[in-house]
Amino acid sequence: MPMMGTTIEAITAAGVRDQVKIMIGGPGTNEQFAQEIGADGYAPDASVAVRKAKELLRV
């Protein structure tokens, strides 16, 4: 989990943050944590992740 925020910071520093959507999920994460690190979305499991990805990509 600590590296998730670091990864988002690196993507931002590389200047490509506006070109990607970042989702996190799985055990130990939650919606609040996703917001704190600047992720675009959170999903507790794979089936919810698919729906959230479609929503983020407006598919």
CHARMM-style PDB file with segment names, atoms N, HN, CA, C and O in Angstrom:
ATOM      1  N   MET     1       0.810  -1.206   0.000  1.00  0.00      PROA
ATOM      2  CA  MET     1       0.000   0.000   0.000  1.00  0.00      PROA
ATOM      3  C   MET     1       0.848   1.262   0.000  1.00  0.00      PROA
ATOM      4  O   MET     1       0.499   2.211  -0.703  1.00  0.00      PROA
ATOM      5  N   PRO     2       1.928   1.325   0.741  1.00  0.00      PROA
ATOM      6  CA  PRO     2       2.699   2.575   0.740  1.00  0.00      PROA
ATOM      7  C   PRO     2       3.195   2.960  -0.658  1.00  0.00      PROA
ATOM      8  O   PRO     2       3.310   4.147  -0.966  1.00  0.00      PROA
ATOM      9  N   MET     3       3.482   1.996  -1.482  1.00  0.00      PROA
ATOM     10  HN  MET     3       3.389   1.033  -1.232  1.00  0.00      PROA
ATOM     11  CA  MET     3       4.000   2.292  -2.814  1.00  0.00      PROA
ATOM     12  C   MET     3       2.917   2.763  -3.783  1.00  0.00      PROA
ATOM     13  O   MET     3       3.243   3.323  -4.830  1.00  0.00      PROA
ATOM     14  N   MET     4       1.666   2.556  -3.471  1.00  0.00      PROA
ATOM     15  HN  MET     4       1.401   2.101  -2.621  1.00  0.00      PROA
ATOM     16  CA  MET     4       0.599   3.011  -4.362  1.00  0.00      PROA
ATOM     17  C   MET     4       0.634   4.529  -4.519  1.00  0.00      PROA
ATOM     18  O   MET     4       0.569   5.043  -5.636  1.00  0.00      PROA
ATOM     19  N   GLY     5       0.735   5.226  -3.430  1.00  0.00      PROA
ATOM     20  HN  GLY     5       0.788   4.809  -2.523  1.00  0.00      PROA
ATOM     21  CA  GLY     5       0.811   6.686  -3.476  1.00  0.00      PROA
ATOM     22  C   GLY     5       2.075   7.158  -4.170  1.00  0.00      PROA
ATOM     23  O   GLY     5       2.049   8.126  -4.930  1.00  0.00      PROA
ATOM     24  N   THR     6       3.182   6.475  -3.908  1.00  0.00      PROA
ATOM     25  HN  THR     6       3.203   5.689  -3.291  1.00  0.00      PROA
ATOM     26  CA  THR     6       4.458   6.807  -4.538  1.00  0.00      PROA
ATOM     27  C   THR     6       4.371   6.616  -6.049  1.00  0.00      PROA
ATOM     28  O   THR     6       4.912   7.413  -6.816  1.00  0.00      PROA
ATOM     29  N   THR     7       3.700   5.576  -6.462  1.00  0.00      PROA
ATOM     30  HN  THR     7       3.260   4.928  -5.839  1.00  0.00      PROA
ATOM     31  CA  THR     7       3.532   5.314  -7.893  1.00  0.00      PROA
ATOM     32  C   THR     7       2.720   6.420  -8.554  1.00  0.00      PROA
ATOM     33  O   THR     7       3.067   6.878  -9.643  1.00  0.00      PROA
ATOM     34  N   ILE     8       1.647   6.850  -7.906  1.00  0.00      PROA
ATOM     35  HN  ILE     8       1.366   6.478  -7.022  1.00  0.00      PROA
ATOM     36  CA  ILE     8       0.837   7.931  -8.462  1.00  0.00      PROA
ATOM     37  C   ILE     8       1.649   9.218  -8.535  1.00  0.00      PROA
ATOM     38  O   ILE     8       1.541   9.966  -9.506  1.00  0.00      PROA
ATOM     39  N   GLU     9       2.453   9.477  -7.525  1.00  0.00      PROA
ATOM     40  HN  GLU     9       2.540   8.869  -6.736  1.00  0.00      PROA
ATOM     41  CA  GLU     9       3.321  10.662  -7.543  1.00  0.00      PROA
ATOM     42  C   GLU     9       4.312  10.580  -8.709  1.00  0.00      PROA
ATOM     43  O   GLU     9       4.566  11.589  -9.367  1.00  0.00      PROA
ATOM     44  N   ALA    10       4.868   9.409  -8.972  1.00  0.00      PROA
ATOM     45  HN  ALA    10       4.662   8.590  -8.438  1.00  0.00      PROA
ATOM     46  CA  ALA    10       5.827   9.240 -10.067  1.00  0.00      PROA
ATOM     47  C   ALA    10       5.144   9.440 -11.424  1.00  0.00      PROA
ATOM     48  O   ALA    10       5.720  10.047 -12.327  1.00  0.00      PROA
ATOM     49  N   ILE    11       3.941   8.938 -11.562  1.00  0.00      PROA
ATOM     50  HN  ILE    11       3.473   8.445 -10.829  1.00  0.00      PROA
ATOM     51  CA  ILE    11       3.184   9.123 -12.808  1.00  0.00      PROA
ATOM     52  C   ILE    11       2.890  10.605 -13.020  1.00  0.00      PROA
ATOM     53  O   ILE    11       2.970  11.106 -14.142  1.00  0.00      PROA
ATOM     54  N   THR    12       2.550  11.298 -11.942  1.00  0.00      PROA
ATOM     55  HN  THR    12       2.484  10.891 -11.031  1.00  0.00      PROA
ATOM     56  CA  THR    12       2.301  12.739 -12.018  1.00  0.00      PROA
ATOM     57  C   THR    12       3.582  13.481 -12.392  1.00  0.00      PROA
ATOM     58  O   THR    12       3.565  14.354 -13.261  1.00  0.00      PROA
ATOM     59  N   ALA    13       4.682  13.138 -11.743  1.00  0.00      PROA
ATOM     60  HN  ALA    13       4.695  12.430 -11.037  1.00  0.00      PROA
ATOM     61  CA  ALA    13       5.966  13.794 -12.021  1.00  0.00      PROA
ATOM     62  C   ALA    13       6.416  13.556 -13.456  1.00  0.00      PROA
ATOM     63  O   ALA    13       7.090  14.403 -14.040  1.00  0.00      PROA
ATOM     64  N   ALA    14       6.056  12.427 -14.022  1.00  0.00      PROA
ATOM     65  HN  ALA    14       5.508  11.738 -13.547  1.00  0.00      PROA
ATOM     66  CA  ALA    14       6.425  12.120 -15.403  1.00  0.00      PROA
ATOM     67  C   ALA    14       5.573  12.895 -16.406  1.00  0.00      PROA
ATOM     68  O   ALA    14       5.847  12.889 -17.606  1.00  0.00      PROA
ATOM     69  N   GLY    15       4.534  13.562 -15.897  1.00  0.00      PROA
ATOM     70  HN  GLY    15       4.311  13.567 -14.922  1.00  0.00      PROA
ATOM     71  CA  GLY    15       3.694  14.379 -16.760  1.00  0.00      PROA
ATOM     72  C   GLY    15       2.643  13.620 -17.547  1.00  0.00      PROA
ATOM     73  O   GLY    15       2.120  14.127 -18.540  1.00  0.00      PROA
ATOM     74  N   VAL    16       2.332  12.411 -17.111  1.00  0.00      PROA
ATOM     75  HN  VAL    16       2.758  11.999 -16.305  1.00  0.00      PROA
ATOM     76  CA  VAL    16       1.342  11.618 -17.848  1.00  0.00      PROA
ATOM     77  C   VAL    16       0.086  11.307 -17.032  1.00  0.00      PROA
ATOM     78  O   VAL    16      -0.746  10.505 -17.454  1.00  0.00      PROA
ATOM     79  N   ARG    17      -0.048  11.931 -15.887  1.00  0.00      PROA
ATOM     80  HN  ARG    17       0.628  12.583 -15.545  1.00  0.00      PROA
ATOM     81  CA  ARG    17      -1.182  11.621 -15.000  1.00  0.00      PROA
ATOM     82  C   ARG    17      -2.520  11.867 -15.675  1.00  0.00      PROA
ATOM     83  O   ARG    17      -3.477  11.129 -15.441  1.00  0.00      PROA
ATOM     84  N   ASP    18      -2.598  12.903 -16.517  1.00  0.00      PROA
ATOM     85  HN  ASP    18      -1.820  13.502 -16.708  1.00  0.00      PROA
ATOM     86  CA  ASP    18      -3.868  13.210 -17.168  1.00  0.00      PROA
ATOM     87  C   ASP    18      -4.176  12.261 -18.331  1.00  0.00      PROA
ATOM     88  O   ASP    18      -5.240  12.360 -18.942  1.00  0.00      PROA
ATOM     89  N   GLN    19      -3.262  11.351 -18.637  1.00  0.00      PROA
ATOM     90  HN  GLN    19      -2.397  11.271 -18.141  1.00  0.00      PROA
ATOM     91  CA  GLN    19      -3.455  10.410 -19.736  1.00  0.00      PROA
ATOM     92  C   GLN    19      -3.877   9.017 -19.273  1.00  0.00      PROA
ATOM     93  O   GLN    19      -4.179   8.157 -20.100  1.00  0.00      PROA
ATOM     94  N   VAL    20      -3.899   8.790 -17.970  1.00  0.00      PROA
ATOM     95  HN  VAL    20      -3.654   9.489 -17.299  1.00  0.00      PROA
ATOM     96  CA  VAL    20      -4.220   7.464 -17.447  1.00  0.00      PROA
ATOM     97  C   VAL    20      -5.267   7.553 -16.332  1.00  0.00      PROA
ATOM     98  O   VAL    20      -5.421   8.587 -15.683  1.00  0.00      PROA
ATOM     99  N   LYS    21      -5.962   6.474 -16.135  1.00  0.00      PROA
ATOM    100  HN  LYS    21      -5.837   5.634 -16.663  1.00  0.00      PROA
ATOM    101  CA  LYS    21      -6.868   6.312 -15.000  1.00  0.00      PROA
ATOM    102  C   LYS    21      -6.209   5.305 -14.067  1.00  0.00      PROA
ATOM    103  O   LYS    21      -5.684   4.281 -14.506  1.00  0.00      PROA
ATOM    104  N   ILE    22      -6.246   5.607 -12.790  1.00  0.00      PROA
ATOM    105  HN  ILE    22      -6.673   6.439 -12.434  1.00  0.00      PROA
ATOM    106  CA  ILE    22      -5.618   4.729 -11.803  1.00  0.00      PROA
ATOM    107  C   ILE    22      -6.671   4.228 -10.837  1.00  0.00      PROA
ATOM    108  O   ILE    22      -7.379   5.010 -10.202  1.00  0.00      PROA
ATOM    109  N   MET    23      -6.763   2.905 -10.735  1.00  0.00      PROA
ATOM    110  HN  MET    23      -6.187   2.270 -11.251  1.00  0.00      PROA
ATOM    111  CA  MET    23      -7.685   2.271  -9.807  1.00  0.00      PROA
ATOM    112  C   MET    23      -6.881   1.420  -8.836  1.00  0.00      PROA
ATOM    113  O   MET    23      -5.844   0.856  -9.186  1.00  0.00      PROA
ATOM    114  N   ILE    24      -7.377   1.342  -7.622  1.00  0.00      PROA
ATOM    115  HN  ILE    24      -8.220   1.800  -7.338  1.00  0.00      PROA
ATOM    116  CA  ILE    24      -6.777   0.448  -6.636  1.00  0.00      PROA
ATOM    117  C   ILE    24      -7.869  -0.430  -6.061  1.00  0.00      PROA
ATOM    118  O   ILE    24      -9.058  -0.173  -6.249  1.00  0.00      PROA
ATOM    119  N   GLY    25      -7.452  -1.463  -5.361  1.00  0.00      PROA
ATOM    120  HN  GLY    25      -6.486  -1.671  -5.208  1.00  0.00      PROA
ATOM    121  CA  GLY    25      -8.435  -2.327  -4.731  1.00  0.00      PROA
ATOM    122  C   GLY    25      -7.776  -3.492  -4.030  1.00  0.00      PROA
ATOM    123  O   GLY    25      -6.553  -3.620  -3.985  1.00  0.00      PROA
ATOM    124  N   GLY    26      -8.624  -4.328  -3.488  1.00  0.00      PROA
ATOM    125  HN  GLY    26      -9.618  -4.223  -3.524  1.00  0.00      PROA
ATOM    126  CA  GLY    26      -8.145  -5.499  -2.798  1.00  0.00      PROA
ATOM    127  C   GLY    26      -8.085  -5.311  -1.295  1.00  0.00      PROA
ATOM    128  O   GLY    26      -8.399  -4.242  -0.773  1.00  0.00      PROA
ATOM    129  N   PRO    27      -7.679  -6.361  -0.613  1.00  0.00      PROA
ATOM    130  CA  PRO    27      -7.602  -6.318   0.839  1.00  0.00      PROA
ATOM    131  C   PRO    27      -6.682  -5.202   1.334  1.00  0.00      PROA
ATOM    132  O   PRO    27      -5.618  -4.960   0.764  1.00  0.00      PROA
ATOM    133  N   GLY    28      -7.094  -4.549   2.368  1.00  0.00      PROA
ATOM    134  HN  GLY    28      -7.958  -4.745   2.831  1.00  0.00      PROA
ATOM    135  CA  GLY    28      -6.286  -3.505   2.974  1.00  0.00      PROA
ATOM    136  C   GLY    28      -6.498  -2.126   2.383  1.00  0.00      PROA
ATOM    137  O   GLY    28      -5.948  -1.146   2.885  1.00  0.00      PROA
ATOM    138  N   THR    29      -7.289  -2.036   1.323  1.00  0.00      PROA
ATOM    139  HN  THR    29      -7.735  -2.833   0.915  1.00  0.00      PROA
ATOM    140  CA  THR    29      -7.567  -0.735   0.726  1.00  0.00      PROA
ATOM    141  C   THR    29      -9.046  -0.414   0.873  1.00  0.00      PROA
ATOM    142  O   THR    29      -9.867  -1.295   1.130  1.00  0.00      PROA
ATOM    143  N   ASN    30      -9.367   0.854   0.708  1.00  0.00      PROA
ATOM    144  HN  ASN    30      -8.700   1.569   0.499  1.00  0.00      PROA
ATOM    145  CA  ASN    30     -10.777   1.263   0.734  1.00  0.00      PROA
ATOM    146  C   ASN    30     -10.916   2.572  -0.035  1.00  0.00      PROA
ATOM    147  O   ASN    30      -9.926   3.151  -0.484  1.00  0.00      PROA
ATOM    148  N   GLU    31     -12.144   3.026  -0.179  1.00  0.00      PROA
ATOM    149  HN  GLU    31     -12.948   2.556   0.185  1.00  0.00      PROA
ATOM    150  CA  GLU    31     -12.437   4.239  -0.935  1.00  0.00      PROA
ATOM    151  C   GLU    31     -11.700   5.455  -0.367  1.00  0.00      PROA
ATOM    152  O   GLU    31     -11.169   6.272  -1.120  1.00  0.00      PROA
ATOM    153  N   GLN    32     -11.670   5.567   0.935  1.00  0.00      PROA
ATOM    154  HN  GLN    32     -12.101   4.903   1.546  1.00  0.00      PROA
ATOM    155  CA  GLN    32     -11.001   6.705   1.571  1.00  0.00      PROA
ATOM    156  C   GLN    32      -9.508   6.722   1.228  1.00  0.00      PROA
ATOM    157  O   GLN    32      -8.953   7.772   0.904  1.00  0.00      PROA
ATOM    158  N   PHE    33      -8.871   5.566   1.302  1.00  0.00      PROA
ATOM    159  HN  PHE    33      -9.322   4.713   1.565  1.00  0.00      PROA
ATOM    160  CA  PHE    33      -7.450   5.476   0.971  1.00  0.00      PROA
ATOM    161  C   PHE    33      -7.223   5.853  -0.489  1.00  0.00      PROA
ATOM    162  O   PHE    33      -6.267   6.560  -0.808  1.00  0.00      PROA
ATOM    163  N   ALA    34      -8.095   5.386  -1.374  1.00  0.00      PROA
ATOM    164  HN  ALA    34      -8.872   4.811  -1.115  1.00  0.00      PROA
ATOM    165  CA  ALA    34      -7.981   5.719  -2.795  1.00  0.00      PROA
ATOM    166  C   ALA    34      -8.021   7.230  -3.001  1.00  0.00      PROA
ATOM    167  O   ALA    34      -7.240   7.777  -3.780  1.00  0.00      PROA
ATOM    168  N   GLN    35      -8.920   7.889  -2.310  1.00  0.00      PROA
ATOM    169  HN  GLN    35      -9.555   7.445  -1.678  1.00  0.00      PROA
ATOM    170  CA  GLN    35      -9.026   9.344  -2.421  1.00  0.00      PROA
ATOM    171  C   GLN    35      -7.781  10.020  -1.857  1.00  0.00      PROA
ATOM    172  O   GLN    35      -7.285  10.985  -2.438  1.00  0.00      PROA
ATOM    173  N   GLU    36      -7.279   9.532  -0.748  1.00  0.00      PROA
ATOM    174  HN  GLU    36      -7.682   8.748  -0.276  1.00  0.00      PROA
ATOM    175  CA  GLU    36      -6.104  10.133  -0.100  1.00  0.00      PROA
ATOM    176  C   GLU    36      -4.870  10.088  -0.992  1.00  0.00      PROA
ATOM    177  O   GLU    36      -4.075  11.028  -0.986  1.00  0.00      PROA
ATOM    178  N   ILE    37      -4.694   9.019  -1.755  1.00  0.00      PROA
ATOM    179  HN  ILE    37      -5.339   8.255  -1.760  1.00  0.00      PROA
ATOM    180  CA  ILE    37      -3.496   8.900  -2.588  1.00  0.00      PROA
ATOM    181  C   ILE    37      -3.707   9.443  -4.001  1.00  0.00      PROA
ATOM    182  O   ILE    37      -2.770   9.487  -4.798  1.00  0.00      PROA
ATOM    183  N   GLY    38      -4.931   9.855  -4.309  1.00  0.00      PROA
ATOM    184  HN  GLY    38      -5.693   9.820  -3.661  1.00  0.00      PROA
ATOM    185  CA  GLY    38      -5.198  10.455  -5.611  1.00  0.00      PROA
ATOM    186  C   GLY    38      -5.573   9.480  -6.709  1.00  0.00      PROA
ATOM    187  O   GLY    38      -5.455   9.802  -7.891  1.00  0.00      PROA
ATOM    188  N   ALA    39      -6.024   8.289  -6.333  1.00  0.00      PROA
ATOM    189  HN  ALA    39      -6.120   8.028  -5.372  1.00  0.00      PROA
ATOM    190  CA  ALA    39      -6.481   7.330  -7.336  1.00  0.00      PROA
ATOM    191  C   ALA    39      -7.816   7.794  -7.909  1.00  0.00      PROA
ATOM    192  O   ALA    39      -8.563   8.527  -7.260  1.00  0.00      PROA
ATOM    193  N   ASP    40      -8.102   7.357  -9.130  1.00  0.00      PROA
ATOM    194  HN  ASP    40      -7.495   6.762  -9.656  1.00  0.00      PROA
ATOM    195  CA  ASP    40      -9.364   7.724  -9.764  1.00  0.00      PROA
ATOM    196  C   ASP    40     -10.510   6.840  -9.313  1.00  0.00      PROA
ATOM    197  O   ASP    40     -11.673   7.233  -9.406  1.00  0.00      PROA
ATOM    198  N   GLY    41     -10.197   5.663  -8.831  1.00  0.00      PROA
ATOM    199  HN  GLY    41      -9.252   5.343  -8.755  1.00  0.00      PROA
ATOM    200  CA  GLY    41     -11.260   4.764  -8.429  1.00  0.00      PROA
ATOM    201  C   GLY    41     -10.775   3.678  -7.495  1.00  0.00      PROA
ATOM    202  O   GLY    41      -9.579   3.425  -7.354  1.00  0.00      PROA
ATOM    203  N   TYR    42     -11.741   3.052  -6.868  1.00  0.00      PROA
ATOM    204  HN  TYR    42     -12.713   3.258  -6.983  1.00  0.00      PROA
ATOM    205  CA  TYR    42     -11.489   1.957  -5.936  1.00  0.00      PROA
ATOM    206  C   TYR    42     -12.499   0.862  -6.215  1.00  0.00      PROA
ATOM    207  O   TYR    42     -13.656   1.142  -6.526  1.00  0.00      PROA
ATOM    208  N   ALA    43     -12.067  -0.380  -6.105  1.00  0.00      PROA
ATOM    209  HN  ALA    43     -11.126  -0.608  -5.853  1.00  0.00      PROA
ATOM    210  CA  ALA    43     -12.970  -1.522  -6.211  1.00  0.00      PROA
ATOM    211  C   ALA    43     -12.520  -2.595  -5.223  1.00  0.00      PROA
ATOM    212  O   ALA    43     -11.333  -2.912  -5.144  1.00  0.00      PROA
ATOM    213  N   PRO    44     -13.459  -3.148  -4.477  1.00  0.00      PROA
ATOM    214  CA  PRO    44     -13.104  -4.161  -3.493  1.00  0.00      PROA
ATOM    215  C   PRO    44     -12.787  -5.528  -4.108  1.00  0.00      PROA
ATOM    216  O   PRO    44     -12.133  -6.357  -3.475  1.00  0.00      PROA
ATOM    217  N   ASP    45     -13.253  -5.764  -5.353  1.00  0.00      PROA
ATOM    218  HN  ASP    45     -13.784  -5.091  -5.867  1.00  0.00      PROA
ATOM    219  CA  ASP    45     -12.990  -7.047  -6.005  1.00  0.00      PROA
ATOM    220  C   ASP    45     -13.030  -6.872  -7.524  1.00  0.00      PROA
ATOM    221  O   ASP    45     -13.364  -5.798  -8.025  1.00  0.00      PROA
ATOM    222  N   ALA    46     -12.692  -7.925  -8.241  1.00  0.00      PROA
ATOM    223  HN  ALA    46     -12.421  -8.797  -7.834  1.00  0.00      PROA
ATOM    224  CA  ALA    46     -12.558  -7.848  -9.693  1.00  0.00      PROA
ATOM    225  C   ALA    46     -13.860  -7.500 -10.411  1.00  0.00      PROA
ATOM    226  O   ALA    46     -13.849  -6.720 -11.363  1.00  0.00      PROA
ATOM    227  N   SER    47     -14.974  -8.068  -9.968  1.00  0.00      PROA
ATOM    228  HN  SER    47     -14.982  -8.702  -9.195  1.00  0.00      PROA
ATOM    229  CA  SER    47     -16.230  -7.796 -10.666  1.00  0.00      PROA
ATOM    230  C   SER    47     -16.630  -6.330 -10.537  1.00  0.00      PROA
ATOM    231  O   SER    47     -17.136  -5.741 -11.491  1.00  0.00      PROA
ATOM    232  N   VAL    48     -16.411  -5.745  -9.379  1.00  0.00      PROA
ATOM    233  HN  VAL    48     -16.000  -6.224  -8.604  1.00  0.00      PROA
ATOM    234  CA  VAL    48     -16.693  -4.320  -9.195  1.00  0.00      PROA
ATOM    235  C   VAL    48     -15.678  -3.492  -9.980  1.00  0.00      PROA
ATOM    236  O   VAL    48     -16.015  -2.425 -10.495  1.00  0.00      PROA
ATOM    237  N   ALA    49     -14.446  -3.972 -10.074  1.00  0.00      PROA
ATOM    238  HN  ALA    49     -14.172  -4.838  -9.656  1.00  0.00      PROA
ATOM    239  CA  ALA    49     -13.403  -3.254 -10.814  1.00  0.00      PROA
ATOM    240  C   ALA    49     -13.772  -3.110 -12.287  1.00  0.00      PROA
ATOM    241  O   ALA    49     -13.521  -2.067 -12.890  1.00  0.00      PROA
ATOM    242  N   VAL    50     -14.358  -4.140 -12.861  1.00  0.00      PROA
ATOM    243  HN  VAL    50     -14.562  -4.987 -12.371  1.00  0.00      PROA
ATOM    244  CA  VAL    50     -14.772  -4.070 -14.269  1.00  0.00      PROA
ATOM    245  C   VAL    50     -15.816  -2.982 -14.452  1.00  0.00      PROA
ATOM    246  O   VAL    50     -15.719  -2.176 -15.377  1.00  0.00      PROA
ATOM    247  N   ARG    51     -16.802  -2.955 -13.588  1.00  0.00      PROA
ATOM    248  HN  ARG    51     -16.881  -3.610 -12.837  1.00  0.00      PROA
ATOM    249  CA  ARG    51     -17.850  -1.918 -13.696  1.00  0.00      PROA
ATOM    250  C   ARG    51     -17.264  -0.522 -13.490  1.00  0.00      PROA
ATOM    251  O   ARG    51     -17.620   0.416 -14.203  1.00  0.00      PROA
ATOM    252  N   LYS    52     -16.366  -0.389 -12.516  1.00  0.00      PROA
ATOM    253  HN  LYS    52     -16.077  -1.151 -11.937  1.00  0.00      PROA
ATOM    254  CA  LYS    52     -15.758   0.907 -12.239  1.00  0.00      PROA
ATOM    255  C   LYS    52     -14.881   1.364 -13.402  1.00  0.00      PROA
ATOM    256  O   LYS    52     -14.872   2.547 -13.741  1.00  0.00      PROA
ATOM    257  N   ALA    53     -14.151   0.444 -14.010  1.00  0.00      PROA
ATOM    258  HN  ALA    53     -14.159  -0.517 -13.735  1.00  0.00      PROA
ATOM    259  CA  ALA    53     -13.299   0.797 -15.155  1.00  0.00      PROA
ATOM    260  C   ALA    53     -14.149   1.288 -16.315  1.00  0.00      PROA
ATOM    261  O   ALA    53     -13.803   2.275 -16.965  1.00  0.00      PROA
ATOM    262  N   LYS    54     -15.252   0.612 -16.580  1.00  0.00      PROA
ATOM    263  HN  LYS    54     -15.533  -0.190 -16.052  1.00  0.00      PROA
ATOM    264  CA  LYS    54     -16.153   1.057 -17.647  1.00  0.00      PROA
ATOM    265  C   LYS    54     -16.713   2.437 -17.349  1.00  0.00      PROA
ATOM    266  O   LYS    54     -16.850   3.265 -18.249  1.00  0.00      PROA
ATOM    267  N   GLU    55     -17.033   2.680 -16.096  1.00  0.00      PROA
ATOM    268  HN  GLU    55     -16.922   2.007 -15.365  1.00  0.00      PROA
ATOM    269  CA  GLU    55     -17.548   3.984 -15.682  1.00  0.00      PROA
ATOM    270  C   GLU    55     -16.476   5.071 -15.898  1.00  0.00      PROA
ATOM    271  O   GLU    55     -16.766   6.132 -16.451  1.00  0.00      PROA
ATOM    272  N   LEU    56     -15.254   4.798 -15.461  1.00  0.00      PROA
ATOM    273  HN  LEU    56     -15.019   3.936 -15.012  1.00  0.00      PROA
ATOM    274  CA  LEU    56     -14.174   5.770 -15.613  1.00  0.00      PROA
ATOM    275  C   LEU    56     -13.854   6.063 -17.080  1.00  0.00      PROA
ATOM    276  O   LEU    56     -13.511   7.189 -17.438  1.00  0.00      PROA
ATOM    277  N   LEU    57     -13.971   5.049 -17.911  1.00  0.00      PROA
ATOM    278  HN  LEU    57     -14.250   4.134 -17.620  1.00  0.00      PROA
ATOM    279  CA  LEU    57     -13.671   5.199 -19.339  1.00  0.00      PROA
ATOM    280  C   LEU    57     -14.902   5.567 -20.154  1.00  0.00      PROA
ATOM    281  O   LEU    57     -14.835   5.753 -21.369  1.00  0.00      PROA
ATOM    282  N   ARG    58     -16.014   5.664 -19.463  1.00  0.00      PROA
ATOM    283  HN  ARG    58     -16.068   5.513 -18.476  1.00  0.00      PROA
ATOM    284  CA  ARG    58     -17.297   5.998 -20.094  1.00  0.00      PROA
ATOM    285  C   ARG    58     -17.630   5.043 -21.247  1.00  0.00      PROA
ATOM    286  O   ARG    58     -18.017   5.466 -22.336  1.00  0.00      PROA
ATOM    287  N   VAL    59     -17.469   3.748 -20.974  1.00  0.00      PROA
ATOM    288  HN  VAL    59     -17.154   3.404 -20.089  1.00  0.00      PROA
ATOM    289  CA  VAL    59     -17.758   2.707 -21.971  1.00  0.00      PROA
ATOM    290  C   VAL    59     -19.182   2.242 -21.792  1.00  0.00      PROA
ATOM    291  OT1 VAL    59     -19.644   1.368 -22.525  1.00  0.00      PROA
TER     292      VAL     59
END
